């Protein structure tokens, strides 16, 4: 009996059976996943830069160890995700090459600058909050290695958001200047965070296929709405104002209404014209280039040690 | 310019004494010392384990997904391998 590969693949997905690296999969599924996972991995790696900016200037040791641990987690998350991407047939060097050449994208939020300490609070609260909304459903994504990586990521991510919110809370309860700093950070990070969910659903042409393959579980607009709904109460506890005059509860919808998003800004940042695109890419590329001699030395050392062991074996 | 990528390693972690090592993921490292050091940093930041195994991925061999039926289906009809297959009197205790 001739079994249609594509049909039995889809049946597995419909039955919530995970796809593993050596299973048959449509080429388009593999390519779409590679793009999605590598983009996510790159975002974790580039995402370390805006925060690294404040590690040495953290206001006290408690804040410094927390921020260091958070940035270290992000390196780890990048590594889990690169490994998952490699199971789809691309090498690590190829993945990095796409980041360095600008061919691969990363989350546009990291192209905004971190101007004050309060930005560490706003990033943890809003940027990580938005990331968690996106990531939790991915723990059930149809591709096994990706789902397993996401379970690990999500477990670690919730401390990131809580540490950020705690920073905002401390500033909000502090002096007038500190409260103003927190409000300023919220003003600058709110809209870029709302944009993190991507284009509107009617402008997201690949979503339907991704939903069918279960590599996307909820639509961009649904997740964005959920994020806005929970953020309003969180801002109230802080005594801060979300910078949107049209934000109001809509009884009929059971959700908050909000202003139209500035998609021109969104597209500009994606196109490489955000405030820090060039600076971020330059930092990543120079770290890679300046580390080359270290990587080479490690290989040379490993080869030398291996030879020594071989010689000993022969002598014995 | 040397474009040599560090080899890939599979990482296994023993969560606590008495449990077996379980596969948790993979990473790149130049040699075994670095692989264990990296595995510690990447996979055990929150008390996930007390012992690490690493093995170079090229030394790992797997069964073919296409052999799944041939390898595993025959076990399905061998119900006599399970204790409930055997009819014994209800009065019988401790067996």
Interface residues (C-beta under 8 A of the other chain):
Chain A: X20 X22 X23 X24 X69 X72 X73 X76 X79 X80 X83 X86 X91 X92 X93 X148 X149 X152 X156 X292 X295 X296 X298 X299 X301 X302 X305 X306
Chain B: X1 X2 X3 X4 X5 X6 X8 X25 X26 X27 X28 X30 X31 X34 X41 X42 X45 X46 X62 X64 X65
